């Protein structure tokens, strides 16, 4: 049998694209009922987020009440899905892991367990194909006004495999997610090792410190004259010859084709507003205001200067400027041979973290690609 005949025999062209002929078609109302049961005051309050699903309301950064009156809340039981009507098309939904209450502004769905697995339903609804569907079934004049009411959700078409196949898909995806979480735990462990070394050296002062001296900022650092090289944010490019480094978390924020860039490296970046510290050992152009460029003097090796800055405990002034506090700081500076040893140890830890982060990104890309192939039926699971 030719490949084309095999596909024709196994797949069908549907309103949702090419899907296996063995899968069954339903509407939202066939798979989910809209639960409107009132909550009680003794249950925890959950909020829907785009990235983290359902989370305890008091964990959110923004200021909001920790309770919702039972008479005004909606009950959400374990394995229910709650979604934000205004942000459903962006993925603002979550699967409840325990009984709780949510805002009456949300929609609570209870899946038909004979037809759809709760975890599978969340994977499906968060997939690119269904996010587009959720958007197309939402109503509003502008994006920030779009709302997806249950009556419209109930009309959305679903073509899905058997529950047994769904269970297997959830199991496969879960294996990948556990692998990602394991790598993330290793990253956290390495970050804590680095933090502990910095703390013991510069805060707790428990490491042997013979020959260590107290030095001011001006005795260790020079402020590099970077203003003439600065790239305006409006001139950032997605591609270019010269990396642009600013005070954000990313090492490289953008690119430029400027002929005027910094080559006197290595240098240290300190974020005036963000407190981020970066080690830059490649030619670059500094980004927008707040990017402080520093060079160490002869008494301090360049890489160790980065770790000195990372050891500072600076109070958070919001988006105010923090560099003024750095310049007033008194540093403990060891002899150069100690600087070299500590820098090597810390640099090795950082390289291990970098390798683990690249693995996480690779795993996420692979997991996402596999998930879509499983949800589209392009990869057949064995029951």
C-alpha angles and dihedrals in degrees: 000000000000121000091247092054091047091054092045091051095046104036138049131203107242137171085265094051131259109346136163116278090226092065121095129233124229141158124240090257090057093056104033136037122203107241115206101173114145120243131231131237094244095065126090119255120240130193129202118241130182097230104030104031116216112006134168107275094228089059092066118103096224118083113258138137119279095218139052119202108257092231090057100038131086122235115237115189130198111293093017118128119225120193138186107238093213096048104030091108088059093052100266097156138103143191115238115236093190140008113288143134131259137190116286086234088074129079117234118208127194113197125222100249091204090063110025137031112228094229092045091051090056092049090049097047092049094050118108092246094056096039086060089050092048089052094048091051093049120095130218141107094247135020093259089053098050114125130183110206120191092248088063094039088054090064096054112116119237126190109188141162126244119294089252090057090045090053090052092049090051090049093052094047090045090057090057092046091052089051090053092048090050091054091047089052089053090051091052090050091052091047089053090051090054092045091050093051092050091046095050092047102044110014109029092029090208095136114092104272107187108154094014112139135194112244135179124235092254091053092056107029141046121201107236114227096242103149094096091056097048120130118212116234090239088061096054113126131202089223132023146122099268126054116230116219121194137165096279127107096261114086091221115029100177145331139255139191092217118145089209110076141134118270099162095101154205098052138160125235121209119188108226092200100026103037088224115152122206135183111219118193099162135071110276148154119238118240134225128327116307095048104123113194116205137185126194123235124234094274091065129048111233099244092048088055088062091054091048089057092046091054094061117107102216121183113241110253094178112234091341121113118278101178092088088064092050091054090055094050125112112220131204106228121190126203115285095256089058091046089055094049095046092045091053092051094047093043091054090052090050092050090052089051091049092052091049092049091052089051090051091052091048092049091049092052092047093045092050092049092047092047093054092048090051093047091048093048092240088124113050116215122218114234 
